[in-house]
Amino acid sequence: MSDRYLIYTSDRCSYCVKAKKLLRSENISFEERSLNVDTNKQYLVDNGYKTVPQIWNHRGEHIGGYSELRQFFIRTIWEGKEKDL
């Protein structure tokens, strides 16, 4: 297992930009995998993911997209409180 989050992204994806900004705001390191690489795109297709970003935490647990990442942070890091970025 990695100590970093994993995020699949694509060019011109505003939610991908927001997700990366959110991770950076919490000083969470991440590995970004671009859909410009065919094997990355194929992985998402083969596993039924249709949108980006797709995010996994440092334990390899799938979180989902940007909205799910915010909810995950509210439940864990932010202790039940919203946070403005």
C-alpha positions in Angstrom: 0.0 0.0 0.0 1.1 3.5 -0.7 1.2 6.4 1.7 -0.3 8.6 -1.0 -3.8 9.0 -2.5 -4.4 8.0 -6.1 -6.4 10.2 -8.4 -7.4 9.5 -12.0 -7.9 12.8 -14.0 -8.4 14.2 -17.4 -7.6 17.5 -19.1 -10.2 20.2 -18.8 -11.9 18.6 -15.9 -12.9 21.2 -13.3 -13.7 18.6 -10.6 -10.3 17.1 -11.1 -8.7 20.5 -10.4 -10.9 21.0 -7.4 -10.1 17.5 -6.0 -6.3 18.1 -6.4 -6.7 21.5 -4.7 -8.6 19.9 -1.8 -5.9 17.3 -1.4 -3.1 19.9 -1.5 -5.0 22.1 1.1 -4.7 19.2 3.5 -1.1 18.5 2.6 -2.0 15.1 1.3 0.4 13.7 -1.3 -1.1 12.0 -4.3 -0.2 10.2 -7.5 -2.1 11.5 -10.5 -2.9 9.2 -13.4 -4.0 11.0 -16.6 -6.6 9.5 -18.9 -4.3 10.8 -21.7 -2.5 7.5 -21.1 -4.4 4.6 -22.7 -3.7 2.1 -19.9 -5.1 4.5 -17.3 -8.3 5.1 -19.4 -8.6 1.3 -20.0 -8.4 0.6 -16.2 -11.3 2.9 -15.5 -13.4 1.5 -18.3 -12.6 -2.1 -17.4 -13.7 -1.4 -13.8 -16.9 0.4 -14.7 -15.9 4.0 -13.8 -17.4 6.5 -16.2 -16.4 9.8 -14.8 -13.3 11.5 -13.4 -11.9 12.2 -11.0 -11.8 8.8 -9.4 -9.9 8.8 -6.1 -8.5 6.2 -3.7 -7.1 6.9 -0.3 -3.8 5.9 1.1 -5.2 2.5 2.2 -6.4 1.7 -1.3 -10.1 2.3 -0.4 -12.1 3.8 -3.3 -13.6 7.2 -2.3 -15.3 8.3 -5.6 -15.2 11.7 -7.1 -14.8 15.2 -5.9 -18.1 15.4 -4.0 -17.4 12.1 -2.3 -13.9 13.3 -1.4 -15.4 16.3 0.4 -17.8 14.1 2.3 -15.0 11.8 3.2 -13.0 14.7 4.6 -16.1 16.0 6.5 -16.5 12.5 8.2 -12.8 12.0 8.9 -10.3 15.0 8.7 -12.7 17.8 9.3 -14.6 16.2 12.2 -18.1 16.8 10.8 -17.7 20.4 9.7 -17.7 21.9 6.3 -14.6 23.8 5.2 -14.3 26.6 2.6 -11.5 26.5 0.2 
